[in-house]
Amino acid sequence: VIAEFDEFINPGHPLSAFTTELTGITDDHVKNAKPLEQVLQEFQEFCKDTVLVAHNATFDVGFMNANYERHDLPKISQPVIDTLEFARNLYPEYKRHGLGPLTKRFGVALEHHHMANYDAEATGRLLFIFIKEVAEKHGVTDLARLNIDLISPDSYKKARIKHATIYVKNQVGLKNIFKLVSLSNTKYFEGVPRIPRTVLDAHREGLILGSACSEGEVFDVVVSQGVDAAVEVAKYYDFIEVMPPAIYAPLIAKEQVKDMEELQTIIKSLIEVGDRLGKPVLATGNVHYIEPEEEIYREIIVRSLGQGAMINRTIGHGEHAQP
């Protein structure tokens, strides 16, 4: 280690109990810290002309770029290595590729998981292990070759899944949806039915794609990266979906969204995405059953799958919805 950058940021408001419990960071840690804009500027200076590394870099880079954009700072332009995807393709036989499980497997110290400085150091040490391994076992010595020489044909099995809504508009589409359902439940089944995007693209004729719920990628990018990034992602879809605030309310309970005001801002942003692309914006309901008495059947299925299930785990409805 030749240099370190480690700064708390004063958020301008009290930290939530969830944040303190997850990270160990309290209001006392941040009350005299620097403001966000100053820390962003200092970090950009610290890491310029370097390769950035993060575990689940898609989220981290998107989050950083959204904040850079808000403060009129240049976005990240240098190369980025995602150790999560690196691990998934280097060790496809592992069931779990999170930072915690990987550090335990390789004997890397991780004293305070979810505190940025400890996570960053552990990620760096894992990277050194991965680079040595990929050179010795796969002959890859150039980082530019990683995406070419290391991609596992089964990488989709460990990829983070995203939801989409698919409607059929003609007989060709009906035939294609049957093919996709069959493939997702046989060839590409891994924990849940899933379809690689390339396979969806090959069978897209006659189908209409919607951006789905909070588990869809458009919603995710709006929250983590902002409207401009979401506009690019949304070009893939035929229409944008927005849902009543009560449908998204479990995100507040899980502290993924601060409050109802922020939730309403997100909904307005989704509408803006559709308007900027000239795509229809549909008000939908994330419906999983038709008759009210059928709710109990879905609840039985969701609860029986356990906490680790990858399906939409929200049960109940409206203000009574539970994560």
C-alpha positions, 0 to 999 in steps of 0.5 A: 500500500503506497497511499490511502484516502479515507474521509468521513462526509457530513451528510447534513442530517442525522444518520439512520439507525440502519446505517449506524448498525450496518457500518458502525458509523455514528453522528459523532463520526461525521458531525465535524467532517468535510462536506460531500463536494469537497471530499469528491474533489479531493478523491478525484485528485487522489485517484486520477490516472489510476485504475479503479477497483470495487466489489460490485462496481456497477453500483459504486461507479453509478453512485459516484457518477450521480454525485459527481454530476450533481456537483458539476464534476467530471464523471469517472472515465478511467478503467474500472475492475469489478472484483465481484464479476472477476470472482464470478468468472474466475471461480464459477463453482463458488456459490457465493461471491460477496465480499464477506464470503470471499475474504473468509475463503481466502483468509483476507482480514475484514474487520468492519464489513461495510466501512469503506476503508476496510472494504476497500483494503480487503477488495484490493487484497482480493484483487492481488489474489485474483490477478495472480490466479488468472495469470497462472491458470488462464495465462491472462497478464493484460487487464484489457484481456479479462473481458475476452479470455475470462468470461465463463459461458455460465456467468449468467447463473451468478449474475444479478437478475433484473425484472421486466414486463413482457406483453405479447402483441401477435401470434409471433410474439405468443410463440416467442413468449412460450419459447422464453418461458420454456428456456427460462425454466429449463436451460437457463434455470438457476435458482429462479427462471431467468433469461440472458438478454441475448436470448431475449433479443433473439426472441423479441419479435412480437413482444412489448417490453416494460421496465417493471417494478423496483426490481427493474434496471430502469428504476435501479439506475434512476435511484443509483445513477440519476435520470441521464443514465436511466435514459440510456438504459431505458432505450431498451424498453418499449414503455416505462412503468410507474406504480403507486407510492404504496407499492414502493413503500417497502423500500422505505422500510428497508431504508433503500429510499429515505422517505415518501418525499424521495419516493415521489421524486423517483416516480417523477424521474421515471416519468421524465425518463419516458418523456425524454425518450418519447416512450409511453409511461404506464401506471401499473400495479406490480400485480401478482394475483387477481382476486383478493383471496388469492393473496394468501397463496402468494404469501405461502409461496414467498415465505416457503422460499425463505429469505434468500429467495430471488423472487419478488419477496414483497407480500401484502399490499399498500401501506401493509406491504412487507419486505 
